[in-house]
Amino acid sequence: MNVSVPLGEDYPEIREGVRAICKKFPSEYWRKLEDNDDYAEEFVKELSDAGYLAAQIPEEYGGSGLPLRAGCAILEEINANGGHGGACHAQMYMMGMLLRHGNEAQKQKYLPGIAEGKIRFQAFGVTEPTTGSDTTRLKTRAERRGDKYIVNGQKIWTSRAHKSDLMTLLVRTTPVDQVKKRTEGLSVLLVEMKDAVGKGLTMQRIDTMINHQTNELFFDNLEVPVENLIGEEGQGFRYILTGMNSERIVAASQSSGDCRFFINKAVAYSKEREVFGRPIGQNQGIQFPLARCYAEWKAADLMIRAAAALFEAGKPCGEEANMAKLLASEAAWHAAEACMQTHGGFAAAREFDVERKWREARISTIAPISTNLILAYIGQNVLGMPRSY
Ligand SMILES: Cc1cc2nc3c(=O)[nH]c(=O)nc-3n(C[C@H](O)[C@H](O)[C@H](O)COP(=O)(O)OP(=O)(O)OC[C@H]3O[C@@H](n4cnc5c(N)ncnc54)[C@H](O)[C@@H]3O)c2cc1C
């Protein structure tokens, strides 16, 4: 049995199309990218040329006008077929932020180019080295001078910044001592990388345990035109939160794809590998962890669907988006562990792809938000328990 999508395959044509592209980019492709520390340029171009990265852009701007769930299906398929949606996932959730909070001029200026694949919108600069998960304490400052913002500060883990034409950047525009709450006075700027790199923005790659093409960014009097402010000045944290909910749903979908990858691979191997005169899958020590992973994955998939449906309906979905990310990333990690154990020593051989996906699944419990911070959200915001920070 092939572990495919529960509740039937939604967006079956899209899934089929993405699978066909994934077939052209088999495991060797992803392994070689790691070897060379390369970005999945050709893969992303192919997805983009086929219109998949424009799935959520409204038709009037050249896209297909599909809901977030369509983006989820695309990313889930990429991960289920051995790739990593991290190469292109940011476009899925940042598009939403631009659509919901950007002005008409910004949409006209950028969305058609993004839909055509001419503008890559892949970087999201939020995390900073000295403040981490405590986002509202971030220190990158943008001061308005005439028709420009002057940006100074530092970001870390800004993935794909060197492969993006456009980046969303969260900055403090009003000093923290002049606002009532730390969530106020933050703003979102669109940074055109061609006007930034070498002109106030420098980048340094971070060598990481997965091929995630991530960077440290340094801002030294970078000038950003005031017209690149998204929405209202000082309201950026609110906009980022809606972006974060979709980011969590999208990240959960990738983890759901990882679950399918690991479970399919482990089940197939457990049936064919014979030791002690029988298939290893006959042993309950091998079978039960995989059966449990299957149940965990299905539960996570239901939560992802619930979160995406609420998001699309414009209803509050922080609880479901966070729970989807928690359940899916943990299900994927458990499936990664079970798959590794099932493969025994062969799991260590890179050609089996278990160890690469295993490393990726581990990171998904930390980024884009760590398990503890989700639990704190549920404890404090859902259960009404005392705040720990
Ligand atoms: C591969 C990768 C790609 C990334 N890409 C991006 C990107 O594109 N853009 C971007 O902005 N960021 C990105 N990130 C950053 C990511 O969002 C953060 O790493 C993540 O949010 C955790 O923040 P931190 O690393 O600063 O951990 P910290 O905030 O330092 O936390 C460290 C540990 O302490 C725990 N902890 C902290 N405070 C509490 C508390 N109050 N209660 C309980 N536990 C607590 C955390 O859960 C965590 O386990 C990326 C990270 C990685 C690894």
The ligand as an SDF file (V2000), in Angstrom:
LIG
                    3D

 53 58  0  0  0  0  0  0  0  0999 V2000
   17.3970   26.2430    8.7700 C   0  0  0  0  0  0  0  0  0  0  0  0
   16.7310   27.4400    9.3530 C   0  0  0  0  0  0  0  0  0  0  0  0
   16.1110   28.3570    8.5170 C   0  0  0  0  0  0  0  0  0  0  0  0
   15.5130   29.5060    9.0530 C   0  0  0  0  0  0  0  0  0  0  0  0
   14.9610   30.4410    8.2140 N   0  0  0  0  0  0  0  0  0  0  0  0
   14.5060   31.6310    8.7090 C   0  0  0  0  0  0  0  0  0  0  0  0
   14.0700   32.6830    7.8370 C   0  0  0  0  0  0  0  0  0  0  0  0
   14.0560   32.5350    6.6230 O   0  0  0  0  0  0  0  0  0  0  0  0
   13.7040   33.8660    8.4110 N   0  0  0  0  0  0  0  0  0  0  0  0
   13.7170   34.0840    9.7410 C   0  0  0  0  0  0  0  0  0  0  0  0
   13.3610   35.1920   10.1790 O   0  0  0  0  0  0  0  0  0  0  0  0
   14.1210   33.1090   10.6060 N   0  0  0  0  0  0  0  0  0  0  0  0
   14.5150   31.9010   10.1100 C   0  0  0  0  0  0  0  0  0  0  0  0
   14.9520   30.8950   10.9790 N   0  0  0  0  0  0  0  0  0  0  0  0
   14.9960   31.1630   12.4000 C   0  0  0  0  0  0  0  0  0  0  0  0
   13.9790   30.3600   13.1980 C   0  0  0  0  0  0  0  0  0  0  0  0
   12.7120   30.9180   13.0210 O   0  0  0  0  0  0  0  0  0  0  0  0
   14.4660   30.3540   14.6440 C   0  0  0  0  0  0  0  0  0  0  0  0
   15.6550   29.5930   14.7030 O   0  0  0  0  0  0  0  0  0  0  0  0
   13.4430   29.8050   15.5860 C   0  0  0  0  0  0  0  0  0  0  0  0
   12.3260   30.6440   15.6150 O   0  0  0  0  0  0  0  0  0  0  0  0
   14.0110   29.6730   17.0030 C   0  0  0  0  0  0  0  0  0  0  0  0
   14.6590   30.8630   17.3850 O   0  0  0  0  0  0  0  0  0  0  0  0
   16.1540   30.8240   17.9520 P   0  0  0  0  0  0  0  0  0  0  0  0
   16.9580   29.9570   17.0530 O   0  0  0  0  0  0  0  0  0  0  0  0
   16.6310   32.2120   18.1300 O   0  0  0  0  0  0  0  0  0  0  0  0
   16.0100   30.1080   19.3180 O   0  0  0  0  0  0  0  0  0  0  0  0
   15.8840   30.7890   20.7760 P   0  0  0  0  0  0  0  0  0  0  0  0
   14.7980   31.8100   20.7630 O   0  0  0  0  0  0  0  0  0  0  0  0
   17.2300   31.2160   21.2130 O   0  0  0  0  0  0  0  0  0  0  0  0
   15.4070   29.5530   21.6440 O   0  0  0  0  0  0  0  0  0  0  0  0
   16.2940   28.4650   21.9280 C   0  0  0  0  0  0  0  0  0  0  0  0
   15.5130   27.3590   22.6150 C   0  0  0  0  0  0  0  0  0  0  0  0
   14.9490   27.8680   23.8340 O   0  0  0  0  0  0  0  0  0  0  0  0
   13.5560   27.6590   23.8330 C   0  0  0  0  0  0  0  0  0  0  0  0
   12.9010   28.8220   24.4910 N   0  0  0  0  0  0  0  0  0  0  0  0
   13.1630   30.1450   24.3360 C   0  0  0  0  0  0  0  0  0  0  0  0
   12.3260   30.8900   25.0850 N   0  0  0  0  0  0  0  0  0  0  0  0
   11.5040   30.0250   25.7380 C   0  0  0  0  0  0  0  0  0  0  0  0
   10.4130   30.1650   26.6400 C   0  0  0  0  0  0  0  0  0  0  0  0
    9.9920   31.3720   27.0450 N   0  0  0  0  0  0  0  0  0  0  0  0
    9.8020   29.0490   27.1000 N   0  0  0  0  0  0  0  0  0  0  0  0
   10.2200   27.8140   26.7150 C   0  0  0  0  0  0  0  0  0  0  0  0
   11.2450   27.6100   25.8480 N   0  0  0  0  0  0  0  0  0  0  0  0
   11.8750   28.6960   25.3650 C   0  0  0  0  0  0  0  0  0  0  0  0
   13.1400   27.5760   22.3740 C   0  0  0  0  0  0  0  0  0  0  0  0
   11.9480   26.8450   22.2010 O   0  0  0  0  0  0  0  0  0  0  0  0
   14.3350   26.8780   21.7710 C   0  0  0  0  0  0  0  0  0  0  0  0
   14.1750   25.4900   21.9060 O   0  0  0  0  0  0  0  0  0  0  0  0
   15.5270   29.7190   10.4500 C   0  0  0  0  0  0  0  0  0  0  0  0
   16.1390   28.7820   11.2920 C   0  0  0  0  0  0  0  0  0  0  0  0
   16.7480   27.6700   10.7610 C   0  0  0  0  0  0  0  0  0  0  0  0
   17.4250   26.6950   11.6740 C   0  0  0  0  0  0  0  0  0  0  0  0
  1  2  1  0
  2  3  1  0
  2 52  2  0
  3  4  2  0
  4  5  1  0
  4 50  1  0
  5  6  2  0
  6  7  1  0
  6 13  1  0
  7  8  2  0
  7  9  1  0
  9 10  1  0
 10 11  2  0
 10 12  1  0
 12 13  2  0
 13 14  1  0
 14 15  1  0
 14 50  1  0
 15 16  1  0
 16 17  1  0
 16 18  1  0
 18 19  1  0
 18 20  1  0
 20 21  1  0
 20 22  1  0
 22 23  1  0
 23 24  1  0
 24 25  2  0
 24 26  1  0
 24 27  1  0
 27 28  1  0
 28 29  2  0
 28 30  1  0
 28 31  1  0
 31 32  1  0
 32 33  1  0
 33 34  1  0
 33 48  1  0
 34 35  1  0
 35 36  1  0
 35 46  1  0
 36 37  1  0
 36 45  1  0
 37 38  2  0
 38 39  1  0
 39 40  1  0
 39 45  2  0
 40 41  1  0
 40 42  2  0
 42 43  1  0
 43 44  2  0
 44 45  1  0
 46 47  1  0
 46 48  1  0
 48 49  1  0
 50 51  2  0
 51 52  1  0
 52 53  1  0
M  END
$$$$
